[in-house]
Amino acid sequence: MAEERPGENVVYVGKKPTMAYVLAAITQFTNGQPEVHVKARGRAISRAVDVAQVVTRRFMQDVKVKRIEIGTEEREVEGRKVNVSTIDIVLGKE
């Protein structure tokens, strides 16, 4: 099994179009990664779910969702603490 380096198999989802992140995930699998983490926070969570669905249903049918982890991150914005939701969708080849 290939040795994994931290952050190498992670796609952080933000404000770019969905297909930009789909391409990034597919590139990770093409480069030999056995699994790819699709991570997002806050409003980008729905886009991360879209990315996972497009990768698994449209482009790579041999890739499935292995697990989904959700959580909350506490951040400081303008001197006050704010809770932000997080998601980590792990995609892996069968």
CORSULWO-V620616 format. One record per pair of residues at least 4 apart in sequence whose C-alpha atoms are under 7 Angstrom apart, sorted by sequence separation. I is the first residue (numbers start at 1). J is the second residue. D is the distance in whole Angstrom. If there is no record, write none. Layout:
I;J;D
I;J;D
//
This chain:
16;20;7
18;22;6
19;23;6
20;24;6
21;25;6
22;26;6
23;27;6
24;28;6
25;29;7
26;30;6
27;31;6
28;32;7
29;33;5
40;44;6
41;45;6
44;48;6
45;49;6
46;50;6
47;51;6
48;52;6
49;53;6
50;54;6
51;55;6
52;56;6
53;57;6
54;58;5
55;59;5
56;60;5
57;61;6
76;80;5
77;81;6
28;33;6
29;34;7
40;45;5
54;59;7
55;60;6
56;61;5
76;81;4
77;82;7
75;81;6
76;82;6
56;63;6
74;81;6
75;82;5
13;21;7
28;36;7
40;48;6
56;64;6
74;82;6
75;83;6
39;48;7
74;83;5
11;21;7
38;48;6
73;83;6
74;84;6
25;36;7
72;83;6
73;84;5
72;84;5
73;85;6
11;24;7
72;85;4
73;86;7
11;25;6
71;85;6
72;86;6
71;86;5
70;86;6
71;87;6
70;87;4
69;87;6
70;88;6
9;28;6
69;88;5
68;88;6
69;89;7
68;89;5
67;89;6
68;90;6
67;90;5
9;33;7
66;90;6
13;38;7
65;90;6
66;91;6
9;35;7
10;36;6
11;37;6
12;38;6
13;39;6
14;40;7
65;91;5
66;92;6
9;36;5
10;37;5
11;38;5
12;39;5
13;40;5
64;91;6
65;92;6
9;37;6
10;38;6
11;39;6
12;40;6
63;91;6
64;92;6
18;47;6
22;51;5
63;92;5
64;93;6
14;44;6
21;51;7
63;93;4
64;94;7
13;44;6
62;93;6
63;94;6
62;94;6
18;51;6
22;55;6
13;48;6
42;84;6
45;87;6
41;84;7
42;85;5
41;85;6
42;86;6
41;86;4
40;86;6
41;87;6
40;87;6
39;87;6
40;88;7
39;88;5
38;88;6
39;89;6
37;88;6
38;89;5
37;89;6
38;90;6
37;90;5
36;90;6
37;91;6
35;90;7
36;91;5
35;91;5
36;92;6
35;92;4
34;92;6
35;93;7
34;93;6
//
